[in-house]
Amino acid sequence: MSDWDQVTKIGSKARGGAAGPRETVIKGKSALNAAQRSGGIVATEKKFATANAASKGIEGQHLTKVDRSEDIVATKKVPDDVAKALQQARQQLKNPKGATMTQKDLASKASVDVAYVAALERPGADWPGMDFVQKIQKAANVRLTGSNIGAPMFGPKKK
């Protein structure tokens, strides 16, 4: 058989049977379940970042900076005034039983782990993520960031 007898296809319809089925992207749970029931080969991949997704923090940027740096990068530490302000605010608050609020009570009120409250009350400890700090300062009604540390976040309650 010579080259003159073979047919060469050029263009978008050039796929033959040897190329196999075309890969398709399934959007939605129902389509995925249908593909799994049919017995086809199903591979799932998780998208980790999209262009439209809102940034949840700068942790990734910080880690990139640390990776690219050749010298030691110091992490932010909790200042003394922040620790004292949070301790005083927590001791002024009352828990549901009427006693002084503990770190555990404040953590449950702020929906964070007790370790974050303990870290913010310990001067020199590593600074937790800003999302945790914001939850704690809102629950304790005290400013822990900015120029007026220790000031109330909200005014007095209206009666």
N, C-alpha and C positions, 0 to 999 in steps of 0.2 A: 504494500500500500504506500503510495507516494503522498507528499504534502499536498498535491493538487486535489486529492480525494477527501481530505479532512475539511470540516467546516469550522471556522473560527467566528464566534459570536462576539460582538463588541457593543457595549452599551448597558443600559440598566436592566435589560431582560436577558443578560448573558448567563444568569445563574442556571446551573444544571442540577441534576439530582445529587451529584456528589458534594455539592457545597453544603447540603443539609438545610434544615429549617431555619428560617430567619429568626433572629432574637427579637423578642418583643418586650416592651416595658408595661407591666401591669400596674394600674393605679387603682387602689381600693382593695379592701379585704375580701369582698365577694368574688372579684375576679381572681384573686390569689387562691381562694379556696376551690374555685372551679378548676383552675389549672392543676392544683394538687390532686383533685379527684380524678381528673382525666389520666393521670399517670405520667404526665410529661416531666421532663427534668426542670426543676424549679430552683433557682438560686436567688437568695435575697441579699441585698446589700443595704447597709444603713448609711444614710447621708449624715455627716457630722456637722456640716455648716452649709448654709445657703446665703445667697447675697441679700435676701430680704429679711433674714432672721435678725431680731434685735440682739445686741450684744449683752450677755449676762454678766459681764465683768471683763477685766483686763488680765485675767489670770494667764491666758495663753500668750498674750503679749509679754507679760513679765517673764514667763518661762523661756520664751524665745530670746529675750534680752539676756537672761542668765546663761543660756546655751551659747550665745555668740560671744559672751564676755570671757576674757582670758583671766581676769583677776576676780577676786571674791566680791560678790554683790551682797551688801548688807540688807537684811529685811527690816521693815519698819517695826519699831518697838512701841509699846504702850507707854505714854508719858505719865509722870506722877500725878499731874492735875486731872487727867482723865480717870485714872484709877480711883482717886479720892472722890471725884464728883459722882461716879457711879455708885461707890460704896455709900456715900451720904444719901443719895437719892433712893437707893434700895432700902436703907434703914428707915427712911421716913415713910415708905409705902407700907401698907398693911395687906396681909394675905387674906383669903376668904374666912379664915378662922379668927381674924382680928389681931394676930400676932405680927411681929416684924417679918417682912418678906425675906425669905431665904434666897440663895442663888438658884436653887431648884425651882422655887415658885416663880421667880422672874423669868427663868428660862422657859418654863411652860407657858407663861403669859405671852412671851415674845415668840413662841414656837421655834425655839432654837435649842441646841444641846447645851447642857450645863457647862461644858468645857469652854464655850465661847464667853459666857458670863464670867467665869473664873479667870479666864485669860485677860479680859478687860479690867478686872479688879486687881490684877497683879502687875505692878510697875515693872517694865523691862521685858515683859512677855511679848511674843510675836503678835503683831496686830492681826486680828481676824479679818475675813473678807468684809467689804463695805456693806454688802447686803445683810449680814448678820449684825453689824454695828448699828445700822439703821433700824432694824427690828428691835434691838435691845433699847436704843435710846428712845424710841417711840413708846415702848412698853413702860419704861422707867420715867418717862416725861422729863428727860434731861438731855441737854446738848452735849455730845461727846466729840464733835468735830467742829471745825470753824474757829472763829475768833472768840466767841463767848461760850467757852466750855463751862458747864455747870449751870447755865441758865435753863429755865424751864422751856420745853419744846412748845407747849401749848399754854394759853392763858388759864386763869381760874375757870372752873366749871360754872356754867350759867345755871341759875336756879329757876 
